[in-house]
């Protein structure tokens, strides 16, 4: 029986890899300083680096979803706001 698309166990490993790489690039390159600030904050809260980067990648995935769904441009203010909500 196929899994429901919203199942947490059903995911595309290639997409996850790409999202994680995008998060790592933002952190490393400083393209969006808030990504590194979020990483540092999550690490200080006790998350592992892997967990923190996964959380950031999740926000990238959400923003990408809304860009595609609503056919709109990247909203940096909204993205940063979502990063700041991570805990």
N, C-alpha and C positions, 0 to 999 in steps of 0.2 A: 504494500500500500504506500503510495507516495506521501511524503511529508507535506504538511501545510507550509506554504511559503513563509509564514511568519514564525515558524518554529526556530528557536535559537540553535538547534542542532543542524538545521538545514542551511548551509551557506556555501558560497563559492570560494574555495581556497585561493584561486587566482585573484579574485576581486579583493579578498582580505589582504593578500600580499601587496597588491597595488595601493590600497588605502594605507596600509602600514608604511610603505615606502614613501608615500606622499607626506604622511605625518612626520616621518624621520627627516625628510628633505626640508620641510618647513622649520623644524627644530634646528637642524644643522645650518641651513642657509640664512636664517633670520628673515626670510621673506615676510613672515608675520611674527613679530617678536612675541605676540601673545601666546603662540604655540609653545615656545620655550618657557615662558612664564608659567603656563599651565602645567607643563611637564614638571617644573621645579616645585610648584605648589602641590601637585598630586604626590610627588615623591616625599615631600615633607609630611604629607598626611599618612604615609605608610604604604602607599601603593608601590609595587615593583615597577621597574622601568617598562617592562612588557605590558603590564596592566595599564599604566598611564598612557603609553603610546596607543594601545587599543582603544582607550576612551577617546583620545583625540581623533583617531581614525574613525570612530563612530560618529563624531560630529561632522567630519568631512563627508562621510556617507550620507548623513541626513541632509546636509547642505546640497550635495550633488543631487539627491532625490528631488528636493524642492526646485532646484534649477531646471531639471528635466521636466518635472510635472507641470510647473507653472510657466515654462519657457521664458525664464528671466535670467538676468545676469547675476553673477556672484555678488552677494550682499555681505561685504566685509564686516559691517557693523553687527549684523545679525550673527554671523559666524563667531565673532569675538565674544558676543554676548553669550552664545551657547557654550563656548569654551569656559567662560567665567562661571557658568552654572555647574560645571563638573565638580563632583566631590566624591 
